[in-house]
Amino acid sequence: MFFVVNNFHFFENKKTNKLQQLSLQNRMPAKERILVIGACGQIGVELTLALRKIYDPQHVIATDLRDEHPLLKGTGPYVTLDVMNREMLHVLVIRHHITQIYHLAAILSATAEKNPALAWHINMQSLIHVLEIAREENLHKVYWPSSIAVFGKGAPRQQTPQHTILEPTTAYGISKLAGERWCEYYHERYGVDVRSLRYPGLISYKSSPGGGTTDYAIEMFQAAVENRKFCCPLAPDTRLPMMYMPDAIRATIELMEAPANRISLHSSYNLHAFHFSPAELAAAIRKYVPKFEICYQPDFRQQIAESWPESIDDSQARQDWGWKPAFDLESMTVDMLQNLQQWKKKNE
């Protein structure tokens, strides 16, 4: 069984003895060349498209285990990649002269609870692969997302500070906390410029949810646009920190483009935009869809949500590299409904 990268054939079950020679022969050029791992996920699609507007699209290599996302087709190069295959990842980095990696592939919170051992293995081993290759090839930067899942019941739920008790209660949160420590370790020990954000719940209309506890918000918008009753898996008063995807993408790029001397954290920065409960989101939607109906049937995700913060103190991100969100609950609601309506009309 073999795979092809830039017309070079490699056998998966055979060690590539020439990796070191390839590395020496393919030194990184001055221009940034970016590898996005997990490019077909909720964040990956929009981040890849945004990066291709900033950099030469041919220098932003999108990869994922699945087929190329329709929105990515025709916008730049795509390679099918299993990030657990370290050798293939290493070859891609060398052959494409990669200088930056955005490592987004992961098993998310709700899905991870169904198979915690697999989630730990994939989330941790893939990160170690990326960090090791970044160290060996002297990459310019690595981006890896963390999450509010690193917090647990011991942390303050209101305005959760950057530095506080971290006692995650989920498999996903445990892997994210361990990942933060690895990122800081590789920076301190080897000088790898790793950067990270603790994302809140992310809301988007361009790609489907990926198995997270906060995905109910996207599903609620979709139900409203399709004139369906929505049954929420969280209780009506369960307030969580959230962010609209355009802000999340902008925050990610602003963090990565900030001068190194402005980055004081190489574990992960707190990030916040707004917070709401399912009942508050439903009320915001009803301003524009008055007949929208909702019921509440809390499931296992309720327990996860109750261990997370209600709001986040992101003052260090604001101070270090000037972070400031553009969307609040009202403006996000209007934009989501308008865009979902347009998508619905296109597909009718």
C-alpha positions as CSV (number, residue, x, y, z in Angstrom):
1,M,0.0,0.0,0.0
2,F,1.5,3.4,-1.0
3,F,0.7,7.0,-1.0
4,V,1.7,9.8,-3.4
5,V,3.1,13.2,-2.5
6,N,4.1,15.5,-5.4
7,N,4.5,12.5,-7.7
8,F,6.8,10.7,-5.2
9,H,5.7,7.2,-4.1
10,F,6.2,6.0,-0.6
11,F,5.2,2.6,1.0
12,E,3.4,2.9,4.3
13,N,4.8,-0.3,5.7
14,K,8.4,0.6,4.9
15,K,10.6,3.1,6.7
16,T,11.7,6.0,4.6
17,N,15.5,5.9,5.2
18,K,16.1,9.2,3.3
19,L,14.0,11.5,5.5
20,Q,17.2,13.1,6.9
21,Q,18.6,13.6,3.4
22,L,15.3,15.0,2.1
23,S,15.3,17.4,5.0
24,L,18.7,18.7,4.1
25,Q,17.9,19.0,0.4
26,N,14.6,20.8,0.9
27,R,15.4,23.6,3.3
28,M,12.6,26.0,4.0
29,P,12.3,29.1,1.7
30,A,11.7,32.6,3.0
31,K,8.0,32.5,2.1
32,E,5.6,30.9,4.6
33,R,4.2,27.5,3.5
34,I,1.4,26.3,5.7
35,L,0.0,22.8,6.4
36,V,-3.5,22.6,7.9
37,I,-4.2,19.3,9.5
38,G,-8.0,18.7,10.0
39,A,-8.9,21.1,7.2
40,C,-12.3,19.6,6.7
41,G,-13.5,20.2,10.3
42,Q,-15.7,23.0,11.6
43,I,-12.7,25.3,12.2
44,G,-10.5,23.9,9.5
45,V,-12.6,24.8,6.5
46,E,-13.0,28.4,7.4
47,L,-9.4,28.8,8.6
48,T,-8.0,27.3,5.4
49,L,-10.1,29.6,3.3
50,A,-9.0,32.6,5.3
51,L,-5.3,31.6,5.1
52,R,-5.6,31.2,1.4
53,K,-6.7,34.8,1.1
54,I,-3.7,36.0,3.1
55,Y,-1.0,33.7,1.6
56,D,-0.4,32.2,-1.8
57,P,-3.2,29.6,-2.0
58,Q,-0.8,27.1,-3.5
59,H,1.3,27.5,-0.3
60,V,-1.5,26.5,2.0
61,I,-1.8,22.7,1.9
62,A,-5.1,21.4,3.3
63,T,-5.1,17.9,4.7
64,D,-7.7,15.6,6.3
65,L,-8.5,12.0,6.7
66,R,-11.8,12.4,4.8
67,D,-12.7,13.5,1.3
68,E,-12.0,17.2,0.5
69,H,-14.8,19.5,1.8
70,P,-16.8,21.0,-1.1
71,L,-16.0,24.6,0.0
72,L,-12.3,23.8,-0.3
73,K,-12.4,22.4,-3.8
74,G,-10.6,24.5,-6.4
75,T,-9.2,26.9,-3.8
76,G,-5.8,25.2,-3.3
77,P,-3.9,21.9,-2.8
78,Y,-5.5,19.1,-0.9
79,V,-3.8,15.9,0.4
80,T,-5.6,13.0,2.2
81,L,-3.6,12.5,5.4
82,D,-3.9,10.3,8.5
83,V,-2.1,12.4,11.1
84,M,-1.4,9.3,13.1
85,N,1.0,8.2,10.2
86,R,4.0,10.1,11.4
87,E,6.2,9.2,8.4
88,M,3.7,10.5,5.9
89,L,3.3,13.7,7.8
90,H,7.0,14.2,8.0
91,V,7.3,13.6,4.2
92,L,4.6,16.2,3.5
93,V,6.4,18.7,5.6
94,I,9.7,18.2,3.8
95,R,8.3,17.9,0.3
96,H,6.1,21.0,0.6
97,H,8.8,23.1,2.4
98,I,6.3,23.6,5.3
99,T,7.1,26.4,7.7
100,Q,3.9,26.5,9.8
101,I,1.5,23.8,10.9
102,Y,-2.0,24.4,12.1
103,H,-3.0,21.1,13.8
104,L,-6.8,21.1,14.2
105,A,-7.5,17.3,14.0
106,A,-9.1,16.0,17.2
107,I,-11.9,13.9,18.7
108,L,-14.2,16.5,20.4
109,S,-15.9,16.5,23.8
110,A,-19.2,14.6,23.3
111,T,-17.7,12.1,20.9
112,A,-14.6,11.6,23.2
113,E,-16.8,10.5,26.1
114,K,-18.0,7.5,24.0
115,N,-14.5,6.3,23.5
116,P,-12.1,8.0,25.9
117,A,-9.1,5.8,25.3
118,L,-9.3,6.3,21.6
119,A,-9.7,10.1,22.1
120,W,-6.6,10.2,24.3
121,H,-4.6,8.2,21.9
122,I,-5.5,10.3,18.8
123,N,-5.5,13.7,20.5
124,M,-2.2,13.2,22.2
125,Q,-0.2,11.1,19.7
126,S,-1.0,13.4,16.8
127,L,0.1,16.4,18.8
128,I,3.4,14.7,19.7
129,H,3.9,13.9,16.0
130,V,3.5,17.5,15.1
131,L,5.7,18.9,17.9
132,E,8.5,16.4,17.1
133,I,8.5,17.2,13.4
134,A,8.4,20.9,14.2
135,R,11.5,20.5,16.4
136,E,13.3,18.3,13.9
137,E,12.6,20.6,10.9
138,N,12.9,23.9,12.8
139,L,9.5,25.1,11.7
140,H,8.6,28.7,12.2
141,K,5.4,28.2,14.1
142,V,2.8,25.6,15.2
143,Y,-0.8,26.3,16.1
144,W,-2.8,23.9,18.2
145,P,-6.2,24.7,19.7
146,S,-7.1,24.1,23.3
147,S,-10.5,24.5,24.9
148,I,-12.5,25.7,27.9
149,A,-12.8,22.0,28.6
150,V,-9.5,22.3,30.5
151,F,-11.4,23.9,33.3
152,G,-13.3,21.8,35.9
153,K,-15.5,22.2,38.9
154,G,-12.7,23.6,41.0
155,A,-12.3,26.8,38.8
156,P,-14.4,29.9,39.2
157,R,-17.4,29.7,36.8
158,Q,-17.7,33.5,36.3
159,Q,-14.9,35.3,34.6
160,T,-12.6,32.3,34.8
161,P,-9.1,33.6,35.0
162,Q,-6.1,32.7,32.8
163,H,-4.3,31.0,35.6
164,T,-6.6,29.0,37.9
165,I,-7.3,25.4,39.0
166,L,-7.4,23.1,36.0
167,E,-9.2,19.9,36.9
168,P,-11.0,18.7,33.7
169,T,-13.7,16.1,34.1
170,T,-13.9,14.9,30.5
171,A,-11.6,12.8,28.3
172,Y,-11.4,15.7,25.9
173,G,-10.5,18.2,28.6
174,I,-7.9,15.9,30.0
175,S,-6.2,15.6,26.6
176,K,-6.4,19.3,26.1
177,L,-4.8,20.1,29.4
178,A,-2.0,17.5,28.7
179,G,-1.6,19.1,25.3
180,E,-1.1,22.6,26.8
181,R,1.7,21.2,29.0
182,W,3.4,19.5,26.0
183,C,3.2,22.8,24.0
184,E,4.8,24.8,26.7
185,Y,7.4,22.0,27.3
186,Y,8.4,22.0,23.6
187,H,8.7,25.8,23.7
188,E,10.8,25.9,26.9
189,R,12.9,22.9,26.1
190,Y,13.4,23.1,22.3
191,G,12.4,26.6,21.4
192,V,9.4,25.5,19.3
193,D,7.1,28.5,18.7
194,V,3.8,26.9,19.6
195,R,0.7,29.1,20.0
196,S,-2.7,28.2,21.2
197,L,-6.2,29.4,22.1
198,R,-8.7,28.0,24.6
199,Y,-11.7,28.2,22.3
200,P,-15.2,28.6,23.8
201,G,-18.1,27.1,22.0
202,L,-17.9,28.0,18.3
203,I,-20.9,28.8,16.1
204,S,-20.7,28.6,12.3
205,Y,-22.9,28.1,9.3
206,K,-20.4,26.9,6.7
207,S,-19.6,23.5,8.1
208,S,-21.3,20.9,10.2
209,P,-20.7,20.5,14.0
210,G,-18.1,17.9,15.0
211,G,-19.4,16.3,18.1
212,G,-18.9,19.0,20.7
213,T,-21.1,19.8,23.8
214,T,-21.8,23.4,22.5
215,D,-23.0,22.2,19.1
216,Y,-26.6,22.5,20.2
217,A,-26.4,26.2,19.3
218,I,-25.7,25.5,15.7
219,E,-28.4,22.9,15.6
220,M,-30.9,25.3,17.1
221,F,-30.2,27.9,14.4
222,Q,-30.6,25.2,11.7
223,A,-33.9,24.0,13.2
224,A,-35.2,27.6,13.3
225,V,-34.4,28.2,9.7
226,E,-36.0,24.9,8.7
227,N,-39.1,25.7,10.8
228,R,-38.5,22.6,13.0
229,K,-39.1,22.2,16.7
230,F,-35.7,21.8,18.4
231,C,-35.1,19.6,21.5
232,C,-32.1,20.9,23.3
233,P,-29.7,18.4,25.1
234,L,-28.9,21.0,27.7
235,A,-31.2,22.6,30.4
236,P,-32.6,26.0,29.5
237,D,-30.5,28.0,32.0
238,T,-27.1,26.3,31.2
239,R,-24.9,29.3,30.4
240,L,-21.7,28.8,28.5
241,P,-19.1,31.0,26.8
242,M,-19.5,31.2,23.0
243,M,-17.9,32.8,19.9
244,Y,-18.9,33.3,16.3
245,M,-16.6,31.6,13.9
246,P,-15.4,34.8,12.0
247,D,-14.1,36.0,15.4
248,A,-12.5,32.7,16.1
249,I,-10.7,32.6,12.8
250,R,-9.6,36.2,13.1
251,A,-8.3,35.5,16.7
252,T,-6.3,32.5,15.4
253,I,-4.6,34.4,12.6
254,E,-4.0,37.5,14.8
255,L,-2.3,35.3,17.4
256,M,-0.1,33.6,14.8
257,E,0.9,36.8,13.1
258,A,1.7,38.6,16.4
259,P,5.5,39.2,17.0
260,A,7.1,36.6,19.1
261,N,7.9,39.2,21.8
262,R,4.2,39.9,22.3
263,I,3.4,36.2,23.1
264,S,3.8,35.6,26.9
265,L,2.0,32.2,26.9
266,H,2.9,29.1,25.1
267,S,0.4,26.9,26.9
268,S,-2.9,28.5,25.7
269,Y,-4.7,31.8,25.9
270,N,-8.2,32.3,27.3
271,L,-10.5,33.6,24.6
272,H,-14.0,35.1,25.0
273,A,-16.7,36.9,23.1
274,F,-20.1,36.5,24.8
275,H,-22.0,33.9,26.8
276,F,-25.6,32.7,26.8
277,S,-27.9,29.9,27.8
278,P,-30.2,27.8,25.5
279,A,-33.2,29.8,26.7
280,E,-31.4,33.1,25.9
281,L,-30.4,31.9,22.5
282,A,-33.9,30.8,21.8
283,A,-35.2,34.3,22.8
284,A,-32.7,35.9,20.5
285,I,-33.8,33.7,17.6
286,R,-37.5,34.4,18.3
287,K,-37.0,38.1,17.6
288,Y,-36.6,37.0,13.9
289,V,-38.4,33.7,13.9
290,P,-41.4,34.3,16.2
291,K,-42.9,30.8,15.9
292,F,-39.7,29.0,16.7
293,E,-40.4,26.1,19.2
294,I,-38.0,24.5,21.6
295,C,-38.1,21.8,24.2
296,Y,-35.4,20.6,26.6
297,Q,-34.2,17.0,27.1
298,P,-30.9,17.2,28.9
299,D,-28.6,14.2,28.2
300,F,-25.0,13.3,29.2
301,R,-23.8,16.6,27.8
302,Q,-25.5,18.4,30.6
303,Q,-23.0,17.1,33.1
304,I,-20.1,18.1,30.8
305,A,-21.5,21.7,30.5
306,E,-21.9,22.0,34.2
307,S,-18.2,21.5,34.7
308,W,-17.3,24.3,32.3
309,P,-17.1,28.1,32.9
310,E,-20.0,30.4,32.2
311,S,-17.8,33.3,31.2
312,I,-14.0,33.7,30.6
313,D,-11.5,36.4,31.5
314,D,-9.4,36.9,28.4
315,S,-7.6,40.0,29.5
316,Q,-4.2,38.5,28.8
317,A,-5.0,38.0,25.2
318,R,-6.3,41.5,24.9
319,Q,-3.2,42.9,26.6
320,D,-0.6,40.8,24.8
321,W,-1.7,40.9,21.2
322,G,-4.7,43.2,21.1
323,W,-7.6,40.7,20.9
324,K,-11.1,42.2,20.7
325,P,-14.2,40.4,19.5
326,A,-16.4,41.9,16.8
327,F,-19.7,40.0,17.3
328,D,-22.0,39.9,20.2
329,L,-25.1,37.6,20.6
330,E,-27.4,40.0,18.7
331,S,-25.1,40.6,15.7
332,M,-24.2,36.9,15.6
333,T,-27.8,35.8,15.6
334,V,-28.7,38.1,12.7
335,D,-25.7,37.0,10.6
336,M,-26.3,33.3,11.3
337,L,-30.0,33.5,10.3
338,Q,-29.3,35.5,7.2
339,N,-26.6,33.1,6.0
340,L,-28.5,29.9,6.8
341,Q,-31.5,31.3,4.9
342,Q,-29.3,31.9,1.9
343,W,-27.9,28.4,2.1
344,K,-31.4,27.0,2.3
345,K,-32.5,28.8,-0.8
346,K,-29.5,27.7,-2.7
347,N,-30.2,24.0,-1.9
348,E,-33.9,24.1,-2.5
